[in-house]
Amino acid sequence: MTLPEVVLWTQLRKRAAGMHFRRQHAIGPYVLDFYCSAARLCVEVDGASHNFAAAAAHDTVRDRWLAAQGIRILRFAAADVLNDDALSGVMVAIQSATAPSTAFGGPPPP
């Protein structure tokens, strides 16, 4: 794992609000940085290499494939994970995405 992935993994293990994440989770032809099966959520930490056209095109194909499998994707810049102030926002976004009302498209029917 890269340093930003290690930092985020440490935070996910401490503050994931009861959600279980796996790191380096293989699914189909891809390996996800982090995956929460209960929320069907993939969390990716993107370094500078993702700014190049070829990597961005690969990410688009990958994201479409994951979406077709019913998996939502959150992408965060590595620089944001390494910045303490921004990391708080990253964790809030992840916790929001794993909340029961968002994880499955809304609250359960009455």
KOLGU-4560 file (N, C-alpha, C; in nm, 3 decimals, padded with zeros to 5 digits):
<recs>
<n_xx: 00.085 n_yy: -00.119 n_zz: 00.000 ca_xx: 00.000 ca_yy: 00.000 ca_zz: 00.000 c_xx: 00.089 c_yy: 00.124 c_zz: 00.000 mol: A seq: 1 type: MET>
<n_xx: 00.038 n_yy: 00.230 n_zz: -00.061 ca_xx: 00.107 ca_yy: 00.357 ca_zz: -00.061 c_xx: 00.085 c_yy: 00.426 c_zz: 00.074 mol: A seq: 2 type: THR>
<n_xx: 00.163 n_yy: 00.530 n_zz: 00.101 ca_xx: 00.147 ca_yy: 00.602 ca_zz: 00.228 c_xx: 00.004 c_yy: 00.657 c_zz: 00.244 mol: A seq: 3 type: LEU>
<n_xx: -00.055 n_yy: 00.722 n_zz: 00.142 ca_xx: -00.193 ca_yy: 00.770 ca_zz: 00.160 c_xx: -00.291 c_yy: 00.655 c_zz: 00.189 mol: A seq: 4 type: PRO>
<n_xx: -00.270 n_yy: 00.540 n_zz: 00.127 ca_xx: -00.357 ca_yy: 00.425 ca_zz: 00.154 c_xx: -00.341 c_yy: 00.376 c_zz: 00.297 mol: A seq: 5 type: GLU>
<n_xx: -00.219 n_yy: 00.377 n_zz: 00.348 ca_xx: -00.195 ca_yy: 00.336 ca_zz: 00.486 c_xx: -00.265 c_yy: 00.432 c_zz: 00.582 mol: A seq: 6 type: VAL>
<n_xx: -00.255 n_yy: 00.561 n_zz: 00.554 ca_xx: -00.320 ca_yy: 00.663 ca_zz: 00.639 c_xx: -00.471 c_yy: 00.642 c_zz: 00.639 mol: A seq: 7 type: VAL>
<n_xx: -00.529 n_yy: 00.623 n_zz: 00.520 ca_xx: -00.674 ca_yy: 00.605 ca_zz: 00.513 c_xx: -00.715 c_yy: 00.474 c_zz: 00.578 mol: A seq: 8 type: LEU>
<n_xx: -00.640 n_yy: 00.368 n_zz: 00.559 ca_xx: -00.671 ca_yy: 00.239 ca_zz: 00.621 c_xx: -00.674 c_yy: 00.252 c_zz: 00.772 mol: A seq: 9 type: TRP>
<n_xx: -00.579 n_yy: 00.325 n_zz: 00.828 ca_xx: -00.575 ca_yy: 00.348 ca_zz: 00.973 c_xx: -00.703 c_yy: 00.418 c_zz: 01.018 mol: A seq: 10 type: THR>
<n_xx: -00.745 n_yy: 00.519 n_zz: 00.943 ca_xx: -00.867 ca_yy: 00.592 ca_zz: 00.978 c_xx: -00.992 c_yy: 00.505 c_zz: 00.962 mol: A seq: 11 type: GLN>
<n_xx: -00.997 n_yy: 00.426 n_zz: 00.857 ca_xx: -01.113 ca_yy: 00.339 ca_zz: 00.836 c_xx: -01.126 c_yy: 00.237 c_zz: 00.949 mol: A seq: 12 type: LEU>
<n_xx: -01.017 n_yy: 00.189 n_zz: 00.998 ca_xx: -01.021 ca_yy: 00.090 ca_zz: 01.106 c_xx: -01.065 c_yy: 00.155 c_zz: 01.237 mol: A seq: 13 type: ARG>
<n_xx: -01.038 n_yy: 00.285 n_zz: 01.254 ca_xx: -01.076 ca_yy: 00.355 ca_zz: 01.378 c_xx: -01.217 c_yy: 00.413 c_zz: 01.372 mol: A seq: 14 type: LYS>
<n_xx: -01.253 n_yy: 00.469 n_zz: 01.255 ca_xx: -01.371 ca_yy: 00.556 ca_zz: 01.250 c_xx: -01.470 c_yy: 00.519 c_zz: 01.140 mol: A seq: 15 type: ARG>
<n_xx: -01.486 n_yy: 00.395 n_zz: 01.109 ca_xx: -01.576 ca_yy: 00.358 ca_zz: 00.999 c_xx: -01.720 c_yy: 00.339 c_zz: 01.045 mol: A seq: 16 type: ALA>
<n_xx: -01.754 n_yy: 00.381 n_zz: 01.165 ca_xx: -01.891 ca_yy: 00.376 ca_zz: 01.216 c_xx: -01.952 c_yy: 00.237 c_zz: 01.203 mol: A seq: 17 type: ALA>
<n_xx: -01.875 n_yy: 00.136 n_zz: 01.240 ca_xx: -01.925 ca_yy: -00.001 ca_zz: 01.240 c_xx: -01.922 c_yy: -00.070 c_zz: 01.106 mol: A seq: 18 type: GLY>
<n_xx: -01.881 n_yy: -00.001 n_zz: 01.002 ca_xx: -01.874 ca_yy: -00.063 ca_zz: 00.870 c_xx: -01.740 c_yy: -00.133 c_zz: 00.856 mol: A seq: 19 type: MET>
<n_xx: -01.742 n_yy: -00.249 n_zz: 00.793 ca_xx: -01.621 ca_yy: -00.329 ca_zz: 00.774 c_xx: -01.567 c_yy: -00.306 c_zz: 00.633 mol: A seq: 20 type: HIS>
<n_xx: -01.444 n_yy: -00.259 n_zz: 00.623 ca_xx: -01.379 ca_yy: -00.239 ca_zz: 00.495 c_xx: -01.270 c_yy: -00.344 c_zz: 00.476 mol: A seq: 21 type: PHE>
<n_xx: -01.254 n_yy: -00.386 n_zz: 00.353 ca_xx: -01.142 ca_yy: -00.473 ca_zz: 00.315 c_xx: -01.046 c_yy: -00.387 c_zz: 00.233 mol: A seq: 22 type: ARG>
<n_xx: -00.918 n_yy: -00.412 n_zz: 00.247 ca_xx: -00.821 ca_yy: -00.340 ca_zz: 00.164 c_xx: -00.773 c_yy: -00.432 c_zz: 00.053 mol: A seq: 23 type: ARG>
<n_xx: -00.737 n_yy: -00.373 n_zz: -00.058 ca_xx: -00.687 ca_yy: -00.447 ca_zz: -00.173 c_xx: -00.779 c_yy: -00.564 c_zz: -00.207 mol: A seq: 24 type: GLN>
<n_xx: -00.909 n_yy: -00.533 n_zz: -00.223 ca_xx: -01.011 ca_yy: -00.633 ca_zz: -00.248 c_xx: -01.026 c_yy: -00.658 c_zz: -00.398 mol: A seq: 25 type: HIS>
<n_xx: -01.006 n_yy: -00.784 n_zz: -00.438 ca_xx: -01.020 ca_yy: -00.820 ca_zz: -00.579 c_xx: -01.166 c_yy: -00.843 c_zz: -00.612 mol: A seq: 26 type: ALA>
<n_xx: -01.209 n_yy: -00.784 n_zz: -00.723 ca_xx: -01.345 ca_yy: -00.807 ca_zz: -00.774 c_xx: -01.337 c_yy: -00.802 c_zz: -00.926 mol: A seq: 27 type: ILE>
<n_xx: -01.383 n_yy: -00.908 n_zz: -00.990 ca_xx: -01.370 ca_yy: -00.916 ca_zz: -01.135 c_xx: -01.225 c_yy: -00.897 c_zz: -01.175 mol: A seq: 28 type: GLY>
<n_xx: -01.200 n_yy: -00.816 n_zz: -01.276 ca_xx: -01.062 ca_yy: -00.796 ca_zz: -01.322 c_xx: -00.988 c_yy: -00.685 c_zz: -01.246 mol: A seq: 29 type: PRO>
<n_xx: -01.046 n_yy: -00.634 n_zz: -01.139 ca_xx: -00.989 ca_yy: -00.518 ca_zz: -01.070 c_xx: -00.956 c_yy: -00.548 c_zz: -00.924 mol: A seq: 30 type: TYR>
<n_xx: -00.865 n_yy: -00.466 n_zz: -00.870 ca_xx: -00.834 ca_yy: -00.469 ca_zz: -00.727 c_xx: -00.870 c_yy: -00.330 c_zz: -00.673 mol: A seq: 31 type: VAL>
<n_xx: -00.961 n_yy: -00.328 n_zz: -00.576 ca_xx: -01.009 ca_yy: -00.203 ca_zz: -00.518 c_xx: -00.921 c_yy: -00.166 c_zz: -00.399 mol: A seq: 32 type: LEU>
<n_xx: -00.893 n_yy: -00.037 n_zz: -00.384 ca_xx: -00.813 ca_yy: 00.005 ca_zz: -00.268 c_xx: -00.883 c_yy: -00.038 c_zz: -00.139 mol: A seq: 33 type: ASP>
<n_xx: -01.011 n_yy: 00.000 n_zz: -00.126 ca_xx: -01.090 ca_yy: -00.035 ca_zz: -00.008 c_xx: -01.232 c_yy: -00.068 c_zz: -00.053 mol: A seq: 34 type: PHE>
<n_xx: -01.293 n_yy: -00.166 n_zz: 00.013 ca_xx: -01.428 ca_yy: -00.207 ca_zz: -00.026 c_xx: -01.509 c_yy: -00.242 c_zz: 00.097 mol: A seq: 35 type: TYR>
<n_xx: -01.631 n_yy: -00.188 n_zz: 00.103 ca_xx: -01.727 ca_yy: -00.221 ca_zz: 00.208 c_xx: -01.841 c_yy: -00.296 c_zz: 00.141 mol: A seq: 36 type: CYS>
<n_xx: -01.849 n_yy: -00.427 n_zz: 00.165 ca_xx: -01.952 ca_yy: -00.507 ca_zz: 00.097 c_xx: -02.092 c_yy: -00.473 c_zz: 00.145 mol: A seq: 37 type: SER>
<n_xx: -02.108 n_yy: -00.439 n_zz: 00.273 ca_xx: -02.241 ca_yy: -00.407 ca_zz: 00.326 c_xx: -02.301 c_yy: -00.285 c_zz: 00.255 mol: A seq: 38 type: ALA>
<n_xx: -02.217 n_yy: -00.189 n_zz: 00.221 ca_xx: -02.264 ca_yy: -00.067 ca_zz: 00.154 c_xx: -02.239 c_yy: -00.072 c_zz: 00.003 mol: A seq: 39 type: ALA>
<n_xx: -02.176 n_yy: -00.178 n_zz: -00.045 ca_xx: -02.137 ca_yy: -00.191 ca_zz: -00.187 c_xx: -02.064 c_yy: -00.065 c_zz: -00.232 mol: A seq: 40 type: ARG>
<n_xx: -01.962 n_yy: -00.029 n_zz: -00.152 ca_xx: -01.889 ca_yy: 00.096 ca_zz: -00.172 c_xx: -01.741 c_yy: 00.069 c_zz: -00.190 mol: A seq: 41 type: LEU>
<n_xx: -01.686 n_yy: 00.126 n_zz: -00.296 ca_xx: -01.543 ca_yy: 00.121 ca_zz: -00.325 c_xx: -01.486 c_yy: 00.259 c_zz: -00.294 mol: A seq: 42 type: CYS>
<n_xx: -01.375 n_yy: 00.262 n_zz: -00.221 ca_xx: -01.306 ca_yy: 00.387 ca_zz: -00.192 c_xx: -01.167 c_yy: 00.378 c_zz: -00.255 mol: A seq: 43 type: VAL>
<n_xx: -01.137 n_yy: 00.473 n_zz: -00.342 ca_xx: -01.009 ca_yy: 00.476 ca_zz: -00.411 c_xx: -00.930 c_yy: 00.600 c_zz: -00.372 mol: A seq: 44 type: GLU>
<n_xx: -00.799 n_yy: 00.581 n_zz: -00.355 ca_xx: -00.707 ca_yy: 00.691 ca_zz: -00.328 c_xx: -00.623 c_yy: 00.709 c_zz: -00.455 mol: A seq: 45 type: VAL>
<n_xx: -00.639 n_yy: 00.824 n_zz: -00.519 ca_xx: -00.573 ca_yy: 00.848 ca_zz: -00.646 c_xx: -00.452 c_yy: 00.938 c_zz: -00.630 mol: A seq: 46 type: ASP>
<n_xx: -00.337 n_yy: 00.886 n_zz: -00.673 ca_xx: -00.215 ca_yy: 00.964 ca_zz: -00.675 c_xx: -00.206 c_yy: 01.047 c_zz: -00.802 mol: A seq: 47 type: GLY>
<n_xx: -00.093 n_yy: 01.112 n_zz: -00.820 ca_xx: -00.073 ca_yy: 01.201 ca_zz: -00.935 c_xx: -00.085 c_yy: 01.128 c_zz: -01.068 mol: A seq: 48 type: ALA>
<n_xx: -00.054 n_yy: 01.000 n_zz: -01.072 ca_xx: -00.058 ca_yy: 00.926 ca_zz: -01.198 c_xx: -00.200 c_yy: 00.920 c_zz: -01.256 mol: A seq: 49 type: SER>
<n_xx: -00.301 n_yy: 00.940 n_zz: -01.174 ca_xx: -00.439 ca_yy: 00.937 ca_zz: -01.222 c_xx: -00.476 c_yy: 01.064 c_zz: -01.300 mol: A seq: 50 type: HIS>
<n_xx: -00.386 n_yy: 01.162 n_zz: -01.302 ca_xx: -00.411 ca_yy: 01.286 ca_zz: -01.376 c_xx: -00.378 c_yy: 01.274 c_zz: -01.525 mol: A seq: 51 type: ASN>
<n_xx: -00.310 n_yy: 01.166 n_zz: -01.564 ca_xx: -00.274 ca_yy: 01.147 ca_zz: -01.704 c_xx: -00.391 c_yy: 01.087 c_zz: -01.781 mol: A seq: 52 type: PHE>
<n_xx: -00.399 n_yy: 01.118 n_zz: -01.909 ca_xx: -00.513 ca_yy: 01.078 ca_zz: -01.992 c_xx: -00.534 c_yy: 00.927 c_zz: -01.992 mol: A seq: 53 type: ALA>
<n_xx: -00.428 n_yy: 00.849 n_zz: -02.004 ca_xx: -00.442 ca_yy: 00.703 ca_zz: -02.010 c_xx: -00.500 c_yy: 00.648 c_zz: -01.880 mol: A seq: 54 type: ALA>
<n_xx: -00.452 n_yy: 00.699 n_zz: -01.768 ca_xx: -00.502 ca_yy: 00.653 ca_zz: -01.639 c_xx: -00.647 c_yy: 00.697 c_zz: -01.618 mol: A seq: 55 type: ALA>
<n_xx: -00.677 n_yy: 00.818 n_zz: -01.659 ca_xx: -00.815 ca_yy: 00.868 ca_zz: -01.646 c_xx: -00.911 c_yy: 00.784 c_zz: -01.730 mol: A seq: 56 type: ALA>
<n_xx: -00.867 n_yy: 00.746 n_zz: -01.850 ca_xx: -00.950 ca_yy: 00.662 ca_zz: -01.936 c_xx: -00.971 c_yy: 00.524 c_zz: -01.874 mol: A seq: 57 type: ALA>
<n_xx: -00.865 n_yy: 00.469 n_zz: -01.816 ca_xx: -00.876 ca_yy: 00.338 ca_zz: -01.748 c_xx: -00.971 c_yy: 00.349 c_zz: -01.630 mol: A seq: 58 type: HIS>
<n_xx: -00.960 n_yy: 00.457 n_zz: -01.553 ca_xx: -01.049 ca_yy: 00.478 ca_zz: -01.438 c_xx: -01.195 c_yy: 00.484 c_zz: -01.482 mol: A seq: 59 type: ASP>
<n_xx: -01.221 n_yy: 00.549 n_zz: -01.595 ca_xx: -01.358 ca_yy: 00.561 ca_zz: -01.645 c_xx: -01.415 c_yy: 00.424 c_zz: -01.680 mol: A seq: 60 type: THR>
<n_xx: -01.336 n_yy: 00.343 n_zz: -01.750 ca_xx: -01.381 ca_yy: 00.208 ca_zz: -01.786 c_xx: -01.405 c_yy: 00.126 c_zz: -01.660 mol: A seq: 61 type: VAL>
<n_xx: -01.312 n_yy: 00.135 n_zz: -01.568 ca_xx: -01.322 ca_yy: 00.062 ca_zz: -01.441 c_xx: -01.445 c_yy: 00.104 c_zz: -01.362 mol: A seq: 62 type: ARG>
<n_xx: -01.468 n_yy: 00.235 n_zz: -01.352 ca_xx: -01.583 ca_yy: 00.286 ca_zz: -01.278 c_xx: -01.714 c_yy: 00.242 c_zz: -01.340 mol: A seq: 63 type: ASP>
<n_xx: -01.720 n_yy: 00.240 n_zz: -01.472 ca_xx: -01.842 ca_yy: 00.193 ca_zz: -01.540 c_xx: -01.867 c_yy: 00.046 c_zz: -01.511 mol: A seq: 64 type: ARG>
<n_xx: -01.761 n_yy: -00.034 n_zz: -01.513 ca_xx: -01.776 ca_yy: -00.177 ca_zz: -01.485 c_xx: -01.825 c_yy: -00.197 c_zz: -01.342 mol: A seq: 65 type: TRP>
<n_xx: -01.764 n_yy: -00.127 n_zz: -01.247 ca_xx: -01.805 ca_yy: -00.139 ca_zz: -01.107 c_xx: -01.949 c_yy: -00.093 c_zz: -01.089 mol: A seq: 66 type: LEU>
<n_xx: -01.987 n_yy: 00.017 n_zz: -01.152 ca_xx: -02.125 ca_yy: 00.066 ca_zz: -01.142 c_xx: -02.223 c_yy: -00.036 c_zz: -01.197 mol: A seq: 67 type: ALA>
<n_xx: -02.185 n_yy: -00.104 n_zz: -01.304 ca_xx: -02.272 ca_yy: -00.208 ca_zz: -01.361 c_xx: -02.290 c_yy: -00.325 c_zz: -01.266 mol: A seq: 68 type: ALA>
<n_xx: -02.196 n_yy: -00.341 n_zz: -01.173 ca_xx: -02.205 ca_yy: -00.446 ca_zz: -01.071 c_xx: -02.279 c_yy: -00.396 c_zz: -00.947 mol: A seq: 69 type: GLN>
<n_xx: -02.326 n_yy: -00.271 n_zz: -00.950 ca_xx: -02.398 ca_yy: -00.213 ca_zz: -00.837 c_xx: -02.306 c_yy: -00.160 c_zz: -00.728 mol: A seq: 70 type: GLY>
<n_xx: -02.184 n_yy: -00.129 n_zz: -00.764 ca_xx: -02.086 ca_yy: -00.079 ca_zz: -00.667 c_xx: -02.066 c_yy: 00.070 c_zz: -00.689 mol: A seq: 71 type: ILE>
<n_xx: -02.081 n_yy: 00.147 n_zz: -00.582 ca_xx: -02.057 ca_yy: 00.292 ca_zz: -00.588 c_xx: -01.909 c_yy: 00.318 c_zz: -00.562 mol: A seq: 72 type: ARG>
<n_xx: -01.857 n_yy: 00.425 n_zz: -00.621 ca_xx: -01.714 ca_yy: 00.455 ca_zz: -00.610 c_xx: -01.697 c_yy: 00.596 c_zz: -00.554 mol: A seq: 73 type: ILE>
<n_xx: -01.613 n_yy: 00.606 n_zz: -00.452 ca_xx: -01.569 ca_yy: 00.736 ca_zz: -00.403 c_xx: -01.420 c_yy: 00.746 c_zz: -00.432 mol: A seq: 74 type: LEU>
<n_xx: -01.379 n_yy: 00.854 n_zz: -00.496 ca_xx: -01.237 ca_yy: 00.875 ca_zz: -00.526 c_xx: -01.188 c_yy: 00.998 c_zz: -00.450 mol: A seq: 75 type: ARG>
<n_xx: -01.070 n_yy: 00.984 n_zz: -00.391 ca_xx: -01.009 ca_yy: 01.094 ca_zz: -00.318 c_xx: -00.865 c_yy: 01.109 c_zz: -00.364 mol: A seq: 76 type: PHE>
<n_xx: -00.821 n_yy: 01.233 n_zz: -00.374 ca_xx: -00.682 ca_yy: 01.261 ca_zz: -00.409 c_xx: -00.592 c_yy: 01.221 c_zz: -00.291 mol: A seq: 77 type: ALA>
<n_xx: -00.478 n_yy: 01.163 n_zz: -00.324 ca_xx: -00.382 ca_yy: 01.123 ca_zz: -00.221 c_xx: -00.344 c_yy: 01.244 c_zz: -00.135 mol: A seq: 78 type: ALA>
<n_xx: -00.330 n_yy: 01.360 n_zz: -00.198 ca_xx: -00.293 ca_yy: 01.480 ca_zz: -00.123 c_xx: -00.398 c_yy: 01.515 c_zz: -00.017 mol: A seq: 79 type: ALA>
<n_xx: -00.525 n_yy: 01.490 n_zz: -00.045 ca_xx: -00.630 ca_yy: 01.517 ca_zz: 00.053 c_xx: -00.622 c_yy: 01.421 c_zz: 00.171 mol: A seq: 80 type: ASP>
<n_xx: -00.587 n_yy: 01.298 n_zz: 00.144 ca_xx: -00.575 ca_yy: 01.199 ca_zz: 00.252 c_xx: -00.457 c_yy: 01.234 c_zz: 00.343 mol: A seq: 81 type: VAL>
<n_xx: -00.353 n_yy: 01.293 n_zz: 00.285 ca_xx: -00.234 ca_yy: 01.328 ca_zz: 00.364 c_xx: -00.247 c_yy: 01.461 c_zz: 00.436 mol: A seq: 82 type: LEU>
<n_xx: -00.352 n_yy: 01.537 n_zz: 00.407 ca_xx: -00.374 ca_yy: 01.666 ca_zz: 00.472 c_xx: -00.474 c_yy: 01.645 c_zz: 00.585 mol: A seq: 83 type: ASN>
<n_xx: -00.434 n_yy: 01.675 n_zz: 00.709 ca_xx: -00.520 ca_yy: 01.648 ca_zz: 00.825 c_xx: -00.658 c_yy: 01.714 c_zz: 00.814 mol: A seq: 84 type: ASP>
<n_xx: -00.662 n_yy: 01.838 n_zz: 00.768 ca_xx: -00.791 ca_yy: 01.908 ca_zz: 00.756 c_xx: -00.878 c_yy: 01.841 c_zz: 00.650 mol: A seq: 85 type: ASP>
<n_xx: -00.819 n_yy: 01.811 n_zz: 00.536 ca_xx: -00.896 ca_yy: 01.748 ca_zz: 00.427 c_xx: -00.934 c_yy: 01.605 c_zz: 00.463 mol: A seq: 86 type: ALA>
<n_xx: -00.849 n_yy: 01.535 n_zz: 00.539 ca_xx: -00.878 ca_yy: 01.396 ca_zz: 00.577 c_xx: -01.007 c_yy: 01.388 c_zz: 00.658 mol: A seq: 87 type: LEU>
<n_xx: -01.033 n_yy: 01.486 n_zz: 00.740 ca_xx: -01.159 ca_yy: 01.488 ca_zz: 00.816 c_xx: -01.278 c_yy: 01.489 c_zz: 00.721 mol: A seq: 88 type: SER>
<n_xx: -01.270 n_yy: 01.568 n_zz: 00.615 ca_xx: -01.376 ca_yy: 01.573 ca_zz: 00.515 c_xx: -01.388 c_yy: 01.442 c_zz: 00.439 mol: A seq: 89 type: GLY>
<n_xx: -01.276 n_yy: 01.378 n_zz: 00.411 ca_xx: -01.277 ca_yy: 01.248 ca_zz: 00.344 c_xx: -01.352 c_yy: 01.148 c_zz: 00.430 mol: A seq: 90 type: VAL>
<n_xx: -01.324 n_yy: 01.146 n_zz: 00.559 ca_xx: -01.390 ca_yy: 01.052 ca_zz: 00.649 c_xx: -01.539 c_yy: 01.081 c_zz: 00.661 mol: A seq: 91 type: MET>
<n_xx: -01.577 n_yy: 01.208 n_zz: 00.662 ca_xx: -01.719 ca_yy: 01.243 ca_zz: 00.667 c_xx: -01.789 c_yy: 01.193 c_zz: 00.542 mol: A seq: 92 type: VAL>
<n_xx: -01.727 n_yy: 01.210 n_zz: 00.427 ca_xx: -01.786 ca_yy: 01.164 ca_zz: 00.301 c_xx: -01.803 c_yy: 01.012 c_zz: 00.300 mol: A seq: 93 type: ALA>
<n_xx: -01.704 n_yy: 00.941 n_zz: 00.351 ca_xx: -01.712 ca_yy: 00.794 ca_zz: 00.356 c_xx: -01.821 c_yy: 00.751 c_zz: 00.454 mol: A seq: 94 type: ILE>
<n_xx: -01.826 n_yy: 00.813 n_zz: 00.570 ca_xx: -01.928 ca_yy: 00.778 ca_zz: 00.668 c_xx: -02.068 c_yy: 00.808 c_zz: 00.615 mol: A seq: 95 type: GLN>
<n_xx: -02.081 n_yy: 00.918 n_zz: 00.541 ca_xx: -02.210 ca_yy: 00.951 ca_zz: 00.479 c_xx: -02.250 c_yy: 00.846 c_zz: 00.377 mol: A seq: 96 type: SER>
<n_xx: -02.154 n_yy: 00.802 n_zz: 00.298 ca_xx: -02.183 ca_yy: 00.705 ca_zz: 00.193 c_xx: -02.216 c_yy: 00.567 c_zz: 00.249 mol: A seq: 97 type: ALA>
<n_xx: -02.171 n_yy: 00.538 n_zz: 00.371 ca_xx: -02.200 ca_yy: 00.408 ca_zz: 00.430 c_xx: -02.320 c_yy: 00.412 c_zz: 00.524 mol: A seq: 98 type: THR>
<n_xx: -02.377 n_yy: 00.531 n_zz: 00.544 ca_xx: -02.495 ca_yy: 00.543 ca_zz: 00.630 c_xx: -02.610 c_yy: 00.464 c_zz: 00.568 mol: A seq: 99 type: ALA>
<n_xx: -02.692 n_yy: 00.398 n_zz: 00.648 ca_xx: -02.800 ca_yy: 00.316 ca_zz: 00.592 c_xx: -02.891 c_yy: 00.389 c_zz: 00.495 mol: A seq: 100 type: PRO>
<n_xx: -02.916 n_yy: 00.517 n_zz: 00.516 ca_xx: -03.006 ca_yy: 00.589 ca_zz: 00.427 c_xx: -02.945 c_yy: 00.614 c_zz: 00.290 mol: A seq: 101 type: SER>
<n_xx: -02.811 n_yy: 00.613 n_zz: 00.278 ca_xx: -02.747 ca_yy: 00.634 ca_zz: 00.148 c_xx: -02.690 c_yy: 00.507 c_zz: 00.091 mol: A seq: 102 type: THR>
<n_xx: -02.655 n_yy: 00.414 n_zz: 00.176 ca_xx: -02.588 ca_yy: 00.293 ca_zz: 00.129 c_xx: -02.677 c_yy: 00.209 c_zz: 00.040 mol: A seq: 103 type: ALA>
<n_xx: -02.806 n_yy: 00.215 n_zz: 00.059 ca_xx: -02.896 ca_yy: 00.130 ca_zz: -00.018 c_xx: -03.002 c_yy: 00.210 c_zz: -00.092 mol: A seq: 104 type: PHE>
<n_xx: -02.972 n_yy: 00.337 n_zz: -00.119 ca_xx: -03.061 ca_yy: 00.417 ca_zz: -00.200 c_xx: -03.177 c_yy: 00.482 c_zz: -00.125 mol: A seq: 105 type: GLY>
<n_xx: -03.175 n_yy: 00.479 n_zz: 00.005 ca_xx: -03.281 ca_yy: 00.544 ca_zz: 00.082 c_xx: -03.324 c_yy: 00.461 c_zz: 00.200 mol: A seq: 106 type: GLY>
<n_xx: -03.413 n_yy: 00.514 n_zz: 00.279 ca_xx: -03.458 ca_yy: 00.440 ca_zz: 00.397 c_xx: -03.541 c_yy: 00.319 c_zz: 00.357 mol: A seq: 107 type: PRO>
<n_xx: -03.548 n_yy: 00.220 n_zz: 00.445 ca_xx: -03.629 ca_yy: 00.103 ca_zz: 00.413 c_xx: -03.777 c_yy: 00.140 c_zz: 00.405 mol: A seq: 108 type: PRO>
<n_xx: -03.852 n_yy: 00.064 n_zz: 00.325 ca_xx: -03.996 ca_yy: 00.093 ca_zz: 00.316 c_xx: -04.065 c_yy: 00.067 c_zz: 00.449 mol: A seq: 109 type: PRO>
<n_xx: -04.180 n_yy: 00.135 n_zz: 00.472 ca_xx: -04.252 ca_yy: 00.117 ca_zz: 00.601 c_xx: -04.312 c_yy: -00.023 c_zz: 00.613 mol: A seq: 110 type: PRO>
</recs>
